[in-house]
């Protein structure tokens, strides 16, 4: 097809596997994805609440509503990835997200905030996720854990950089300048590489997953590819593994979203400065990036269930430690432990879905699973904000979220590779 002419020419001339170009494109998309991340929004909660008088629950509701929209859309767009690939999905997500986030600089009403942020958040939770992991899982099998860990590093780099970009723009010229800076970052980083260089599958360029292949090599894929499971969406839905992974997702993702969104205002309420709060957010993001690489290096040396249980435990421990913070060093420690859990979650859960159910219908299966994930993410911010508004602080909120994470660790231990 016409969109593959430039990649096809490059693939013939490059001395290395074209999948690494795909990985670079995915990294750009993953960095750009962080424009409407909850950690980014957390930087805006204090100044926007001050200017408009909006409650934490009202602001959190936009994250949740955007997640609900993604939950409805994901099962519909997942099969599109299997048919057409990640290029249009990621390019569309970058354009819509960048424009919506930049337009947040113009709002005057809560309704306008909801309209724009919910669209951006829907893209974050749906098309970005399906496109990023769909591309990776199509191009890598044996090296899936390593490639996904690099993509996690890029996403966490964005989660470190974008809140800081927002913070310093706010310090210079207010929160409206902050949203403009975030929107520009999304568009500049994310669009061009994916428009020019993204390709659906290695087979479209005469390659196979993980490596270059010429001539007869195409008929002899690697043992990992030959051993890969092949499930349709209907078959996956009939396995206990699908529902156990979904239960794990439902327990841990409210923690991820609830803590990420409210950690900065929680720290400010404890008496820490906004600058310290912003650097704590970036510390959690940095540790997420490091943990993503660490889990990628571990790869398949640990069982899926053991890895996911460790992730749930780190989330729970980091969340619980946030209750005890009295000074900045404790905040950095709690954020670091929590970040390990988040980096592991972002890296290993998509790998678990792909390893258990294969490449053929990944988009369709992931689309259904993503509905559970984004619904859980939608619950977290409202739960955390609502409990804070009810009790006057974040203690009960953090206790509830820590309990959910520990329960998720227990569920993870029950998972097993599925059988048709």
C-alpha positions in Angstrom: 0.0 0.0 0.0 1.1 3.6 -0.6 1.7 4.3 3.1 4.4 1.5 3.2 6.6 2.9 0.3 9.0 4.8 2.5 9.2 2.1 5.2 9.7 -0.6 2.5 12.6 1.3 0.9 14.1 1.8 4.4 13.7 -1.9 5.4 15.6 -3.0 2.3 18.5 -0.7 3.0 18.8 -0.8 6.8 21.5 -3.0 8.2 19.2 -3.9 11.2 15.7 -5.1 11.8 13.0 -2.6 10.9 11.2 -3.4 14.1 13.6 -1.1 15.9 12.3 1.8 13.8 8.7 0.7 14.8 9.9 0.8 18.5 11.2 4.3 18.0 7.8 5.4 16.6 6.0 3.8 19.5 8.3 5.6 22.0 7.5 8.9 20.4 3.8 8.1 20.7 4.2 6.9 24.3 6.0 10.2 25.3 3.3 12.2 23.6 0.5 10.2 25.3 1.3 11.8 28.6 -0.4 15.1 27.8 -3.7 14.1 29.5 -2.1 11.7 32.0 -3.4 12.0 35.6 0.1 12.9 36.8 0.1 15.9 34.4 -3.4 17.0 35.5 -2.3 16.8 39.1 0.0 19.7 38.4 -3.0 21.8 37.3 -5.4 20.9 40.2 -4.2 23.5 42.7 -4.1 26.6 40.3 -7.3 25.7 38.5 -9.2 25.0 41.8 -7.9 28.3 43.1 -9.1 30.3 40.0 -12.5 28.6 39.5 -13.3 27.3 42.9 -13.9 23.8 41.5 -13.7 20.8 43.9 -11.3 18.0 43.7 -14.2 15.6 42.9 -15.3 17.8 40.0 -11.8 17.8 38.5 -11.4 14.1 39.1 -14.7 13.4 37.3 -13.2 14.5 34.0 -10.6 11.7 34.3 -13.3 9.2 35.1 -15.7 10.3 32.4 -13.0 10.1 29.8 -12.2 6.6 31.0 -15.8 5.6 30.7 -15.9 6.9 27.1 -12.7 4.9 26.4 -14.3 1.8 27.9 -17.2 2.1 25.5 -15.0 2.8 22.5 -12.2 0.3 23.1 -14.0 -3.0 22.1 -15.1 -1.2 18.9 -11.6 0.1 17.9 -9.7 -3.0 18.9 -10.6 -5.0 15.8 -9.5 -2.0 13.6 -6.0 -2.5 14.8 -6.0 -6.1 13.7 -7.2 -5.1 10.3 -5.4 -1.8 9.6 -2.5 -1.5 12.1 -1.4 1.2 14.4 -0.5 4.0 12.0 -3.8 5.7 11.6 -4.8 5.0 15.2 -1.7 6.6 16.7 -1.6 9.5 14.3 -5.3 10.3 15.0 -4.8 10.0 18.8 -1.8 12.4 18.7 -3.6 15.0 16.6 -6.8 15.0 18.6 -5.1 14.9 22.0 -2.6 17.7 21.2 -5.3 20.0 19.9 -7.7 19.3 22.8 -5.1 19.8 25.4 -3.9 23.1 23.8 -7.5 24.3 23.8 -7.8 23.8 27.5 -5.8 27.0 27.8 -9.0 28.9 26.6 -11.6 27.5 28.9 -13.8 29.5 31.3 -16.3 26.9 32.4 -16.3 23.4 33.9 -18.4 22.2 30.9 -15.7 23.3 28.5 -13.0 21.6 30.7 -15.0 18.4 30.6 -15.6 18.4 26.8 -11.9 18.9 26.0 -10.2 16.9 28.7 -12.6 13.9 28.3 -11.8 13.7 24.6 -8.0 13.8 25.4 -8.4 11.3 28.2 -10.4 8.9 26.0 -7.5 8.9 23.5 -5.0 8.3 26.3 -6.9 5.3 27.7 -8.1 3.8 24.4 -6.4 4.4 21.0 -3.0 5.2 22.4 -2.9 2.0 24.5 -4.2 -0.3 21.8 -2.0 1.3 19.1 1.2 1.2 21.2 1.0 -2.3 22.4 -0.6 -3.6 19.2 2.4 -2.4 17.2 4.9 -3.8 19.7 3.2 -7.2 20.0 3.0 -7.5 16.2 6.7 -6.9 15.6 8.2 -8.6 18.6 7.6 -12.1 20.2 10.9 -13.4 21.6 12.1 -9.8 22.3 8.6 -8.6 23.5 9.6 -8.0 27.1 12.7 -6.0 26.1 10.9 -3.9 23.5 8.0 -3.2 25.8 10.4 -2.1 28.6 11.9 0.4 26.2 8.4 1.7 25.3 7.7 1.9 29.0 10.8 3.9 29.5 9.7 6.4 26.8 6.2 6.7 28.4 7.7 7.2 31.9 10.2 9.7 30.4 7.1 11.6 29.1 5.5 11.3 32.6 8.7 12.8 34.1 9.0 15.6 31.5 5.5 16.6 30.7 4.5 17.5 34.3 7.7 19.4 34.7 7.1 21.2 31.4 3.6 22.1 32.7 4.9 23.2 36.1 7.6 25.5 34.8 5.2 27.0 32.2 2.7 27.6 35.0 5.4 29.3 37.1 6.3 31.6 34.2 2.8 32.6 32.9 0.0 30.7 34.7 -1.9 27.5 34.1 -3.2 28.5 30.6 0.4 28.7 29.4 0.9 25.3 31.0 -1.8 23.7 28.8 -0.4 25.3 25.7 3.1 24.0 26.4 1.7 20.5 27.0 -0.4 20.5 23.8 2.6 21.7 21.7 4.8 18.9 23.2 2.2 16.3 22.3 2.0 17.4 18.6 5.7 18.0 18.1 6.9 14.7 19.5 4.2 12.3 18.5 2.9 12.8 14.9 5.5 12.8 12.2 7.4 9.6 13.0 4.2 7.6 13.2 2.8 9.1 10.0 5.9 8.4 8.0 7.3 5.2 9.4 4.7 3.0 11.1 3.8 -0.3 9.5 1.2 -2.8 10.5 3.1 -6.1 10.7 6.6 -7.3 9.8 5.1 -9.6 7.2 3.9 -6.5 5.2 7.6 -5.7 4.5 8.7 -9.3 3.9 10.0 -9.8 7.4 9.2 -11.9 10.5 8.9 -10.8 14.1 12.1 -10.1 16.0 14.5 -10.3 13.1 15.3 -9.7 9.5 14.5 -12.5 7.1 15.3 -13.1 3.4 14.1 -15.7 1.0 13.5 -19.1 2.5 13.9 -17.7 6.1 10.4 -16.4 5.8 9.1 -20.0 5.9 11.0 -20.8 9.1 10.1 -18.4 11.8 11.8 -18.5 15.2 10.7 -21.2 17.7 9.1 -18.5 19.9 6.8 -17.4 16.9 5.9 -21.1 16.1 5.0 -21.7 19.8 3.0 -18.6 20.1 -0.6 -19.2 21.2 -3.4 -18.3 18.8 -6.7 -17.3 20.4 -9.7 -15.6 18.9 -11.6 -13.1 21.1 -14.4 -15.6 21.6 -12.0 -18.3 22.7 -10.2 -16.0 25.1 -13.4 -14.9 26.7 -14.1 -18.6 27.6 -10.9 -19.0 29.6 -10.5 -18.5 33.4 -7.2 -16.7 32.6 -9.0 -13.9 30.8 -11.3 -13.2 33.8 -8.5 -13.5 36.4 -6.4 -11.0 34.5 -9.4 -8.8 34.2 -10.0 -9.1 38.0 -6.4 -8.2 38.6 -6.8 -5.2 36.3 -10.0 -4.1 38.1 -8.2 -4.1 41.5 -4.9 -2.4 40.7 -5.9 0.3 38.2 -8.0 2.4 40.6 -4.8 2.6 42.6 -2.7 3.6 39.7 -5.1 6.4 38.7 -6.3 7.5 42.1 -2.8 7.9 43.6 -1.3 9.4 40.5 -3.9 12.2 40.2 -4.0 13.2 43.9 -0.5 12.7 45.0 0.6 16.3 44.3 -2.4 17.9 46.2 -2.0 15.4 49.0 1.6 16.5 49.5 0.8 20.2 49.3 -1.9 19.6 52.0 0.7 18.0 54.2 2.7 21.2 54.0 5.2 20.4 51.2 5.9 23.1 48.6 4.4 22.8 45.1 7.9 22.5 43.7 8.7 19.5 46.0 5.3 18.0 45.1 6.1 18.3 41.4 9.5 16.7 41.8 7.9 13.9 43.8 5.6 13.2 40.9 8.6 13.1 38.6 10.4 10.8 41.0 7.6 8.3 40.9 7.6 8.6 37.1 11.4 8.2 37.0 11.3 5.1 39.1 8.5 3.8 36.9 10.8 4.1 34.0 13.7 2.3 35.8 11.3 -0.4 36.9 10.0 -0.9 33.4 13.6 -1.6 32.2 14.1 -3.9 35.2 11.0 -5.9 34.5 11.9 -6.0 30.8 15.3 -7.4 31.7 13.7 -10.1 33.9 11.5 -10.9 31.0 10.2 -14.5 31.2 12.7 -15.5 34.0 9.8 -15.0 36.4 6.3 -16.5 35.9 3.6 -14.1 34.8 1.7 -14.6 38.0 4.7 -14.0 40.2 5.6 -10.8 38.4 2.1 -9.4 38.6 1.9 -10.3 42.3 5.1 -8.4 42.9 3.7 -5.4 41.0 0.5 -5.4 43.2 2.5 -5.6 46.4 4.7 -2.6 45.4 1.7 -0.5 44.6 0.1 -1.4 47.9 3.3 -0.7 49.9 4.0 2.6 48.2 0.4 3.8 48.7 0.3 2.8 52.4 3.6 4.7 53.0 2.1 7.9 51.6 -0.2 8.0 54.7 2.9 8.3 57.0 4.6 11.2 55.2 5.8 14.0 57.4 8.8 15.3 55.4 10.1 15.3 51.8 12.4 12.3 52.1 9.5 10.0 53.1 7.5 11.4 50.1 10.3 10.5 47.7 10.6 7.0 49.2 6.9 6.3 48.9 6.8 7.6 45.4 9.8 5.5 44.4 8.2 2.2 45.7 4.8 3.1 44.1 6.7 3.9 40.9 8.2 0.5 40.8 4.7 -1.0 40.9 3.5 1.3 38.1 6.5 0.7 35.9 6.0 -3.0 36.3 2.3 -2.8 35.6 2.6 -0.8 32.4 5.4 -3.1 31.1 4.2 -6.5 32.1 0.4 -6.5 31.9 0.3 -6.0 28.1 3.0 -8.7 27.8 0.8 -11.0 29.9 -2.2 -10.5 27.5 0.0 -11.1 24.4 1.9 -14.1 25.8 -1.3 -15.8 27.0 -3.4 -15.1 23.9 -1.1 -14.4 20.9 -0.8 -11.8 18.1 -3.6 -12.7 15.7 -6.5 -11.2 17.6 -4.6 -9.0 20.1 -6.5 -5.8 19.2 -9.9 -7.4 19.6 -8.9 -9.1 22.9 -7.1 -6.1 24.2 -10.1 -3.9 23.3 -12.3 -5.9 25.6 -9.7 -6.1 28.4 -9.1 -2.4 28.0 -12.7 -1.6 28.8 -12.1 -3.2 32.2 -8.9 -1.3 32.6 -10.2 2.2 31.8 -13.3 1.6 33.9 -11.1 0.8 36.8 -9.0 3.9 36.1 -12.2 5.9 36.0 -13.2 4.7 39.5 -9.8 5.6 41.1 -9.8 9.4 40.8 -13.4 9.8 41.8 -13.1 7.4 44.7 -10.0 9.1 45.9 -11.3 12.7 45.4 -14.7 11.8 46.9 -13.2 10.3 50.0 -10.9 13.3 50.4 -13.9 15.7 50.1 -15.9 13.6 52.6 -13.2 13.2 55.3 -11.1 16.4 54.7 -7.8 14.6 53.9 -6.5 11.7 51.9 -5.9 9.1 54.7 -9.0 7.0 54.2 -8.5 7.2 50.4 -5.0 5.9 50.6 -6.0 3.1 53.0 -8.7 1.9 50.6 -6.4 2.0 47.6 -3.6 0.2 49.4 -6.1 -2.6 50.3 -7.2 -2.9 46.6 -3.5 -3.2 45.5 -2.8 -6.0 48.0 -5.9 -7.8 46.9 -4.8 -7.6 43.3 -1.5 -9.2 44.3 -3.4 -12.2 45.6 -5.5 -12.5 42.5 -2.4 -12.4 40.3 -1.1 -15.6 42.0 -4.1 -17.5 40.7 -3.5 -16.9 37.0 -2.3 -19.7 34.7 -1.6 -20.0 30.9 -4.9 -20.6 29.1 -5.8 -23.7 27.1 -8.3 -23.7 24.2 
